């Protein structure tokens, strides 16, 4: 951000986008962002606008103004234009797996949405393009969430304000909502009320009055022309913290403006709110085309590289990368450094076997004195000039008096060069992780007792930073295991599966061999019994390749002539089959970055993203292996359950906190995914999206709808690289429990004796999401602020409406905490609730050191009038029991009949009471009274009206 302007925003267009739409899509991207710039400027009170944008077009497209891309890549773009998900259709949305205030992953638009940007249908349903973009930008850049509900979604389309009997649209606006309802099943301007929630049912929609002209909120219904601001904490643009929406849930009721202003973008921005937007500050656009990517490998050849045969393993790994894994059609150069730097090879195209062999011959083998990391980086930067990728390998600290990383860091950042760093050995320079973070790269750490495989994986990881990664260049690891040959046991055997999407160029590698003479044979046996055994050897590694492996189970066998001095590492990698266009991919990541200065202040999350194409893969077993500086391995079961670390359930992103970074030094991370007959490809909507204004003539995208496709078994293994901890946590109890984010009401039970409520939530851990907490605190009130984070501990008289739930109120289930990740249920008796009034309930967990976690998401429950019977049962909750046909104890008196108010309307079943006829008659009378009352209300409320606006 420069002088309030966002620079170098990247919009990348997928190669799947038809070239016939190229002109209109490029023009409309320019139109949308140009219109968004003044909208953002006003919304941020003169703090931000869009200054420059790079549009990355596919290599196949022709465009007279396009220049070659240098640093821009499809995988790291801020915005992408890509083919639609079947369930999302053309709905603009933002992928955001993080927490409140954290940046998202990217903004998505479909080619058809962009191509039809100015059509009336788009503007009616989604709103003006500039406002749509700002809505999504706020999700992506500032980490806010949607301030509206959806029909059939997690958050209701309607709500009741605290203390009010009126049903309103679930939006954030600074004026009372003026609207009319519409039943989509009867096509009439009259909706039915769901007696369980006391809100309109899922068939109801609303249309806003054309005279309804609020100024907020851009995170809600920005389609309203008058909306130009976010909801704030002042009276003029007051935030509604009592509404059930994703933003209130994830941001603890804070206003969107509060979260936006916490962004680092505005930490030092000017506060002048009266300076108009200079008409000369227009958005500049540059068209770039993905052609070739440029890599320079910068290798340390100082004297310490001779130790532990580091120079030998480095040479073996670089040669293996160049020989088989470096993507064809890209440029590669090499630099070595010791006391100075030297170019081993200028940038040249790697296109055939000859160019690969010639480059492999230039890999360094000798070592020299001193270490000048800055010299090597400076020379590589001169080779790349205006963007590219540097792969830096170093094993030591910079020698005194020589250029170091700090001398060239700013120039590298300004040149848009991405740096992948490989710290080789425990003494490698401590600043390399920071360099990777600030340039948008990635860090790897190689221990001296690691095989050359670890180095090879780092180089393969660097290949993913091409401008556009082609499917045929993707490499998948199917198997990895250390095997020990000792004594008489010199045959190493195991099995692995080749799934239906992979098998091309399958490669079995055996690392850490003492020498070539120690290998008797290496062989693979396919599903049909065919044997492949023509292996090759290089330094310490034997490899065997199958051009196209058959689908099914394979057996491997490594026979050694004698026992080994150390375990051998066996891996299997492969590529997509020739006829497959949709890969199953796993990306292992560390969202907190590679450079953790203080683990007490910065929590570390490990994530694995599992996708088939662009669709989430759910139900997989995902483990992360974190190797600590002392060599111990922590195994984490990553979850996609929507709890605190995970963020969003069933989005294909599996997450968990790493709660015990209690050692100073470097940690390595690897993820393994197994489908285990339980995985599904999810066709669903995931992410924060622009709302849709209802129009009877336009098909809406149903956000809550999910279609799951069973998947065949598969295995994927991926490296997240490494992270460095400078200040570790002081104990194994340094973190409080995680926040409960999925608290829900299963059912409210109303009998003559009492009213009780059944709750469900996922247990957090004693330390974030690991271990078991000591106890829970539960509170409810008819005033929403009573049970929010800021007031949860406030015991003053002003909180007199608040009630505390204790063990004494327990009716069924247990308040005893379960192990982290386990779902808990408990039923409580409510002693002081009134009917026809919404109540807000939350909980928080406390650990053994009396550290309390954050307050959970709020849930709302409602007790209808006793005269209205809601005859339901909850299939999920066994504690209610089933009706016994032989038990007639409830027959006779209506006063003894129980009322179950089923909250989760997606899972209803019905219980017929003995007074069904009487109940139906009573309901009919009540409905007639309600209908008459509605007629009166419609003619007395000035801000509501009948009919659909013309």
N, C-alpha and C positions, 0 to 999 in steps of 0.2 A: 504494500500500500504506500503510494507516494503522493503527498499533498492531497489526501482524502480520496485519491483515485486508485481503484484496483487495476493492477497491471498484469498482463500475460495470463489472463483467464483463458483456459483451453477448452474449446468445444470440439469433440472428436466425433466423426461420422463413421458408422460401421460400414464395412465393405459389403454387408448384406443389403444396404440401402440401394435401391435401383438408381443406376446412373441417369436414367431418364428424368429423375426428379432433382438432379443436382442443382440446376440453376435456381429453381424456386426454393429449395431448402436452404441454400447459402444466402439468398436474398432475405428469406424470412428469419433466419438466425440473426442477421444484422438488424432487421426491423424489430424483433422482439427485445434484443438487448439494448438497442438505442432507445426504445420506449421505456425500458426498465430503469435506465440510468437516472432520469429525473424523479421517478417514483421512489427509488432507493434514497436519493438525496433528500427528499422531503421526509420520508419515513424515518431517517436517521438524524433528522434535524440538522441538515447541512454538513454531515460528517463523512459521507461516502457516495461515490458514484463509480461507474465502470469506465476506466480510461482506455484500456487496450485489450483486445481479444484476438486470440489466434484460433482460426478454424482449421482443424486437421481433417483433410479430405482423403478418401481412399486412393491408393496408388493407381487404381484403374480409371479414375475420373480424369477428364481433361478440363483444365481451367487455365486461361491465359495469364492470370495474375498469380498463379500458385508458384511458390518457391519451395525448395526442398526443406523438409522438416529437419531439425537438428536435435532439440531436446524434448519436443512434444511427443507424447506417446498416448495411445488409446487407453491403455490400462491405468494411467495416472491422470487422465483428463478430469477436469472439474464437472463437465457436462458431456453426456454422450447422446447421440441420436442413433437408436438401435431398434431392431424389429420388436414388435409388441409381444408381451406375454398374453396368452389366450384369455386369461382372467382379467388382466389389467386393461386390455384393449388399448385405447389411446390416451388414457389418463396420465397426465404429468405427475411425477412423483420423485421423491428423494430417498435414496437408500441411506439409512441412518441407524447403525447398530450400537451407537455409543450412548452416553449419558447426557443429561441436561447440560448444556453449555459446551459440549464437545462437538467438533466438526464431524460432518457426515462423510460418507464414502463418495457419492456422486449424485448428480441430478440426471434423470432420465426423461427423454422425449422420444416419441415414435416418429418415423418418417411421415406418416399420414397426418399426425397432429401438426407438425411443422409445415408441411406442404399446404395444409388448409387453414393456416393460422388466422387469416382475416375473414373467414367465412362466418356468417351469422350464427350457424349452429355451434361452432366452437366458442364464440364469444358469449352466447346465451348459457351454455353448459359450464364452461370453465372460466370465463371472464376475459378481460383484455389481456393480450399477450404480455405486456410489460408488467402488469400486476402478478400474473401467473409466475413469471420468472422471479420476481422479488419474493413472492411467497415461498418458492422452492429454495431460493438463495438463503433465506433466513433459516430454513431447516439445515441446509448444507453448511453454511459458514458460521452461523451463530449458535447452532445446537438447540433451537426451539422446536416445539412439536405442535401438532394440530390443535386448534381451539374450537372444535366442532364435533358433533356426533354423527353417526351414519346409521342408516336403516340396516338392521341385522348385524351390526358390528359390535365391538366390545363396548363402545360408548354410545348411549342412546341418542336418537335423533331429537328427542324432546326431554325437557326436565322441568322441575318445579323449583323456584327459588325458595330458600329457607323462609318459613313463615308465610308463604303464599299458597293459595289454592289454585292459582292459574297455571295451566300447562303452556310452556313456551318452547320455541326452537332452541336447541342446545348450541348457541353461538356466543361469541364474545362481542358485544356491541355497547356503545356508551349511551344509547337511547333505548327506551322500552320497545320491544319488537312489535312491528305491525305486520300481520301476516294473515293468511287464510290457509286452512288445512284442506287436504285432498286425499280421498281414499282411492288407491290405485286398483282395488278389486271391484268396487262398485262404480268408479268414475263419478263420484259425487263429492260435493264440498262438505262432507260430514264424516268424521272419523270415529272409530270405536275406541273405548278406553280399555286397556288391559288392567283388570282388577288386581292383579298381583303387584304391578308396579305403580298403579294409579297414573300412568302415562298413556298416551295414544299407542295403539299396537303397531306392529311392524309393517302394516299395510298403509300407514299414514305418511304423507309427505306434506311439506309446507311450501307456499309461495309467498315471497315477501312483497309487501305493498310498494308500489312505485313511489309513494310519498315517505317511505321509511328511508331516511338519509343519515345514518350514523357516520362517524369518522373512524371508527375502529371495528374490526381489527384485521390487519393484513394477514394474520395467521388464521383467520376465520373466513368469513365470506367476503373476500376481496372483490368479488364480481360487482358488488354495489358501488356505483360510480363515486359516491361521496367518501368511501373508505380510503384513507391515506395514511393512517397511523397504526401502530401496534397498541394493544391494551397496556395501560400504564398504572402507576400507583396513585396518580392524582385524581381528583374528582372529575375533571373534564373528560378523561379517557379511562375511567375506572375499570380495573380488571375484575372479572367475576371468578373468584377462587372457589365458589361452591358448586360450579358446574362440573359434571363428569366428562372430562376430556383427557386426551393423552398428555397435553402440556401440563395440566394441573397435577396429574399423577406423577409424571417423571420429574417435574421441577418443584414439587412440594408447594404448589399453590402460588408460586412467584409469578409476577406478570411477565409477558414476553419481552417488554421493554427492559425490565431489570436484567433478564438473561442476555439480551442483545448488548446492553451497555457493559456487561462484564467481559465481552470479547476482547482479546488482546489487540484487535484492530483499533479499538477506541481508547486504549490505555493512555495514549499521549495526544489524542486528537484535539483539535481546537474546539472550543465550546461556543463559539459565536453562532447564534441561531438566526441572525438577521441578514446574513450575507446571501444574496440570491445566487442561483446557479449561473455561472458565466456561460453565455451561449456559445462561446468559443471552445469550451471544454467538451467537445464531442467525443464519442467513443470511436477509437481507431480500430480498424479490422485488418488482419493480415491472413491471407490464405496460404496454408502450407500443405504439402503433399507428403504422405508417408512413402519414402523411397527406400533408402538404405540407412541403417543405423551404424554408428561409428564407435568402436571400442578401442581403448588403449590400455594394455596391461602394464602396470608399473611395478617392477619387481625389485625387492631388496636383495643385493648381492654383497652385503657387508660380511665381515669375517664370522659373525655369530651364526650365519645361515649354514655354516659347515657343521655345526653341532646337531646331533640327532639326525644327521643326513637330511636336514631341512631342504637344502638346495636340490638334492636328488628327488625328494618327494614332490617338490614344487615343479621341477622339470617334467616328471612323469605325469602330473596332473594337468599341466598346461598342454602337453602334447596330446593327451587323451581328449581334452576339450576341443582342441583344434581338429583332431583327426575325425571325430564322429559327432560331436555335440554342438560345435559352433554353427549357428544358423547360416546357411548359404545365402549369398546375395548381399552380405553386409561387409563392412570394412573393419580390418583389425590392424593395430600397430602395437609395437612393444618397446618398452623403455626399461633400462636397468639403472640402479643408483647405488652408490656407496658414498665416497666423499664428493662425488659429482654425479651427473646424470648423463646417460648416453642412449641415443636412439638405436635400437637393435633392428627395427624394421619400421619404415614409414607406413602410413595407412595404405592398405591395399585390399582389393576385393578378394574375398574368399568364395570361390565359385566352383572349384573342381578339385580333384584329387591332387593335381600338380601344385596348385596354390597352397593347399594344406600342407603338403610335404615340404615345400620350400619354407613355409612359416615355422613348421615344427623344427627344422634344422637350425633355426636362429634362437631357440630357447637357451638361456644361459646355463652354464655348468660350473664356472669358476667364481670364486669369491674374492673380495678385496677389503680394504680397511675403511673404517668410519661409516657413519650413517647420516645422509642428508635427505630426509624425506621430502622436504620442501623443494629440493632440486629436481627430484623425480616428478613431483606434481606439476612444477612450473613448466618443465619440458613437455609433459603430456598436454597441458593446457594450451601451449603454443601449437601443438599438432592439431588439436580439436578446434581451436579458435572460437567458434560460436556454437558450442553445444555438443554433447555426446556423453559417453560413459567411460569413466576411469575405473579400472579394477586395481586397487592398491593392495599389495602383499608386503608386509613388513614384520620383522620378528624382534625389533629392539627399539630403544629410545633414541631420539635424535641426538647426535653428537653435539656437544657444546660448540658454539660459534658458527654452526651451519644453519642454513635456512630450514625452518621447521614448518609445521602445518599452519600455525597462526599467521605466518608471513604471507601465505597464499590463499587462505580460506576465503576472504572477501572477494578476491578476483575470481575464484572458482564459482562462488555463488552468483556473482554478477554475470558470468559467462554461461549460466544455466547448464553447468556440467554436473551430472549425477555421479557420486562416488560410492562404489561398493568397496568396503574395507574388509580385509582378511588379516586378523591379528594372529600371528603365528608364534605360539609359545607364550609363557606366562609373563615375559618381560616386554612384550610388544607395547608400543607407545600408547599411553592412556587417552590420547586425544582423538584416536581414529574413530571411535564410536560417535563422538560429537560431530565430526566431519560428515559421517554418513547421514546423521539425522538432519543437519542443516541443509544438505544438498538433496534430500529426498531419496537417499540411497538405502543401503542395508548393510548390516555388520555380520561377520562370521568370525568365530574363534576356533583355532585349530590347536589342540594340545599336542605335545611332542610324542605322546604315545598313540595318537590317532593314526589311522591308516591314511593313505593318499586319497581314499574315497571321500573323506571329509572335505579335502581341498577341491576335488572334482565337483562335489555338490555345490560348493560356493561359486565356482565358475559357471555351472549350469544355471544357478539362481541369477547370476548377472545377465544371462541371455534373455531373461524375461522382461528386461527393460528396453526392448526394441520399440520402435515407433508403433509397429503393429505386429503382434505375435501371431503367426499363422498356425492353424491347427496342426499342420503336418510337422511343425517344429517342436510341438509340446513333447516333453519327456515325462513319463510316469514311472514311479518306483513302486513295484509290487511286493518286494520281499527284501528284508534286511535282518540278518542274524549273525551274532558271533558264535563260531563253532570252535571247540577245543579238540586238538589232536594230541594225545599223550599216551605214553606206554605202548600197549599193543593196539590201541584204537586209533588207526590212521585213516579210516574211511569216514567221511563226513557226509551225511545224507539228510534230506528234508524234502518238503513238498510246497508248492505254491499253485495258485489258480490264475489262469488267463481268462479274463472276462470278455464278453462279446464286443467290447469297444476297442480293445487293444490287441497287440501281438506283432505289429510290424517292427523290424529291427530289434527283436528281443535280445538282451545282452545279459549274460551271467558273468559276474566279476568276482574274483577271489582275491582279496587284499591281504597285506601283511605277511606274505610268504617270505620265508627266510632267503630263498634263492630259487632259480629255475630248476635246479637239480632235485629240489625237495618234492616236486610235483610228479606224481605217477600218471594221473589222468584227471580230466574234468569232463563230465558228461551230463547231458540232459535227456530225459526220456519223456516223450510226449504222450498225450491221452491214448493214441493208437499204438503205443509201444515202440515207435521209431526212436532211435538213439542218435544224438548229435554229440560229437566228441572232439572236433577239430579246434582246440584252443590255441591262443597265442600268449606270449609272455613279455612283460616290459618291467624291468627293475624289481618290483615286489608284487606285481599283479598279473594274474592269469585271467583272460577273457575268452568267452565263447559266444558266438552270435548266431541267431536263427533269423533268417530273412522275414518269414511270416509264420509265426507260431500258431498252432491250432488252438481253438477255444477248449478249455477244460483244465483238468488237473495235470500238472507236470511234476516230475521227480528230478532232483538234482543229486549228484554224487561227486564228491571231491576225494580222490585217493592220493595220499601222500606217502613218500618212501620212508619217512621217519617222523617222529613226533616233532612238533613246532616249539620254538622258544616262547611264543605268545599265541593267543587265539587268532584265528583268521576271521575276517569279515566277509560274508557272502551277501551279494546284492543281486537283484534282478530289476532291470529297467526296460522300458519298451515305449513304443509310440502308437498313435492311432492306427487302426486298420484302414486300408485304402478306401473302403466304401463307407466309412463312418465320418459324419460331419459334426456330431454333437458329443463332445468329450465329457467324461466325468472327472472333474478337477478338484483337487484339494490344495488350498493355500494355507500355510501355517504362518501366523503373524503375531507380533508383539505390539499392540496398538500404542502402548506407552513409550515406544521408541527404544533405541539401543543404549542410550546414555542416561542412566538413573543416578542422578547426583545424590539424592537422599531418599532411600526406600521408606523412611518414616513419613515423608510428605507425598510421595508419588506411588500410588498403588499400581501393581503390575498385573495386567490381564494377559492371559494366553488365549488365542483364538485360532480355530480352524474353520475355514470357509469351505463347505462342500456343496458343489453345484453340478447339475447336469445341464450343460448349456448355460442359460441364465436362470434356470429354475432351481429352487432350494431342494436339497436332498435331506430328508428328515428320517429319524428313527435309527440312524447309524450309531455304532459304538466308536467313540472317538477318545483316544488317550494322548496326552502330551507327556513327553519325557524331558524333564529339566535336569541337566547335569550341573551340579554345583561346582564351585572352584576347587573343593577338596575331592572331587570325583564321585561323591554320592549322587544317586539319581532319585529324584522325586517324580512319582507317577500321578498325573492328574486325570480324572475322568471329566472331560469337557462335556457340557450340557447345552442343549438348545431348548431350554424350558422357560425362557423369558424372565428368569429371576435376575437379581441385581447385576451381576457381572455380565450376563447374557444380553439383557436389553429387550430383545424381541423373540417371542416363541416361534418355533418352526420356520425360521427364515434361512436355515441352512448354515447359520453361524453358531458354532459350538464354543462356549466360553467358560472360563473359570479364573478366579483370582489365584495368583501364586502368593500364598500368605506367609511364606517363610524365607524371604531373602536375607538370611541371617549371617551371610559371609561376604566379606569384601572380595571383589574380583569379578571374573567373567563367567557367565552362565550360558550354556547352549540349550537350544530348544528344538524338539522334533515332534511331529504329530503323526499318528497312525490311525487310519479310518478303516473299519470293517463293517460291511453291510449286515452280515449275520441274519439273512433271510427276513429282516424287519425294516428295510429301508424303502422309502417312497420318494418319487419325484413329485413335488408339490406344485400344482398349477394354482396359484393363489395371488392375492395382493399383499405385498410386503413393502412397508415404507410409509413415510409421511407424504400426503398428496394434496393437490388442490381440490377443494370441495366442488361438488357438482350442484348447480342450481336445478331444481326439479322443473321439468317441462313435460307435459303429457305426450308431446309429439317427439320426444327424444329418448332413445334408449339410455338408461343409466348403467353404470358399471357397479355391480353389487360387490362391495368391498369385502364383506364377510364370507363370501362363497369360496369354497376350497374343493379342488379335485385332486385326488391322490392316485398316482400310478405306481404299482408295485415294481421294484427293481430287482434284477438278477444280482447275485452275490458279486462283490468286488472288494479289492483292497487297494489303498493308496497310502503312501508314506511321503511326507514333505518336511523340509527343514525351514524353521523360522529364523535361522541364523543365531545370533547371540545378543546378549545385553550385558552391560557392565554396571555393577553397583559400587559406588564410591563410599557411601555411608550406609551400612546395613542396619536392619532393625536390631534392637538391643536384646530382644527376647522372643520367645515363641508366642507371646501374648501381647503383641504391640498394636494390633488392629482391633477395632470394635466389631461386633457382628454386622453382617451386611443388612441392607434394607430389604424388608419383605415387599415385593412389588406385585404379587399376584393374589393378595387377600381378596376373597370373594364371599358373598352370601349365597349359600346353597338353598336355604329354605327358612321361612319364618312360620312358626307353629303357634296357633292361637286357639286355646281351649278355655273352658270355663274356669279352670284352676289358675292358669298362668299363660304368659306369652314367652316363647323361647326362640332363639335364633341359632342356626347351624352355620358355622364358618369353615372355610377351607383356605389353606395357604401352604407354601413350600418353606420348610424349615431353613433358616440361615445357619451360618456356622459361628462358633465362638470367635474365630478370627476370619472375618469376612464370610466366605462360603465354605470354610473348612472347620471340622470339629462339631461340637454340640454346645449350644448356648445354655445358660443357667436357668433363665426363666423369661416369661413374656409379661408385658404390661398391655392391657386392653382398656380402651376408654371410648365412650360414645356420648353424643350430645346433639341437641337440635340446633346448635350454633356451630357452623363449620370451623370457625377459628379456634374453638375450644380443643380440637383434637389434631391440630396441625403441629408441625415441628416446633415452631417458635413458641407455642403456648403449652406444649405437652407437659412440661414440668411446673407450670404456673398453678399454684394451689390457692391463689387469692380468691376473695369473695366474688370477684367478677366472673369466675368460672363456675358459679353455683349451679348452672344447668347441666354440668358434666357429671357423668356417672362412671364408676370404675367397675370393671368385671373382674371377679376374683374366683379362686377355686371353689368358694362356697356357692357360686352361681352355676357351677358345672352340672349339667344334666346328663350328657353322654360324651364319649370321646375322652380326650385327655389334654391337659395344659402342660403335661410333662414334655419338654422339648425333645424332638427326634433328631437324629443325625442330619447334618446339612444335606439338602437335596431331596429329603423324604417329604412327601405330602402329608400334612396333618389336617385332621378335622376335629372339631369340638362344638358342642351344643351348650348354650347358656340360657338360663332364665333371666328375663328382663323384668325388673321390678318397678321401674318408674318411667314408662313410656305412655304417651298419649296417642290416641287414634287420629288419623287424618293429618299426620304431621311427619315430614321426612326427618330421619336421624342420620348422623354421620358417625362412622366408627373407624378406628385405626388401632394398630398395635405397633409395638417395637420390642426388640429382643435385647437382653442384657447378658453380658458374659460373666465369667467367674471372677473377673477383676472389677466388676461393677461398671464396666464401660458399656454405655448404651448405644445401640445403632440408631440410624435415622428412623423416623416415624414412617410406617408403611403407606402405601396408597390408601386413599379413603374409599370406603364403600358406603352406599346409601341404602337404607331400608325404610319401609313404610308399612304402617299397620292400618288397614282400611277399617271403615266403620263395621261394628260387630254385626249389623243387620245384613251385610253383604257376605255371602258365603263363597269362598274360592275353593272348590273341591278338587284338590290336586295332591299328588304324592311325588316324592323325589326319588327317581330310580337310582341315583348315586348314593343316597344316604340310608344305609341299612339301619341306622339307629332309630328311625321312625317305626320300623317294623312293617309287616304286611298285614292286611286285614284278614282276620280269621273267620271263615264262613260259619263256624260252629259257635262263635262267641256272639251272643245276643245281648251282651251287657249294655250296649249303647242304644238299644232300641227303646223307643217310647218317648223320652224327653229330649226336646230340641236343644235345651240348654247344655246338654252334655256332649253335643256333637263338636268335634274338633275342626278347625280351619287351618289348612296348610297353604301358605302363600308361597308358591313356587317362584323363585327369583330367576332362575336360568330357564328362560322360555324356549331355549333350543332343545331341551330334553324333557318335555312334559309327558306324564301319563295321568290317568284319571282314577279316582277313588269314589265310588257311588255310596252315599250315606243312606241311612235308613229313612231320612226325611227328604228324599230327593224331590218328590212332588211339591212338598211345602216350600222347599228351597227355591225351586224354579218359579213358583208363584211369587215368592217374595222378591226374587231378582227382577221379575217382570214389572212389579210395582215400582221398585227402585229405579229401573231404567226409564220408566215413563216419567218419574219425577225429575230425573237427571235431564231428560230430553226437554221438558218444560223449562227447567232452569237454564239450559243452554240457550234456548230461544230468548229468554230475558237478558242473559249476559250479552248475547250478540247485538242486541239493540241498545244496550246501555254503555258498552265499552267503546270509547271514541277511537281507540287505536286498533280495533279489529273490524273486519267487514266480511261480507259473504261474497262467494264467487271467485273466479279466476280473473286476474286483471287482463284487460284486452291488450 
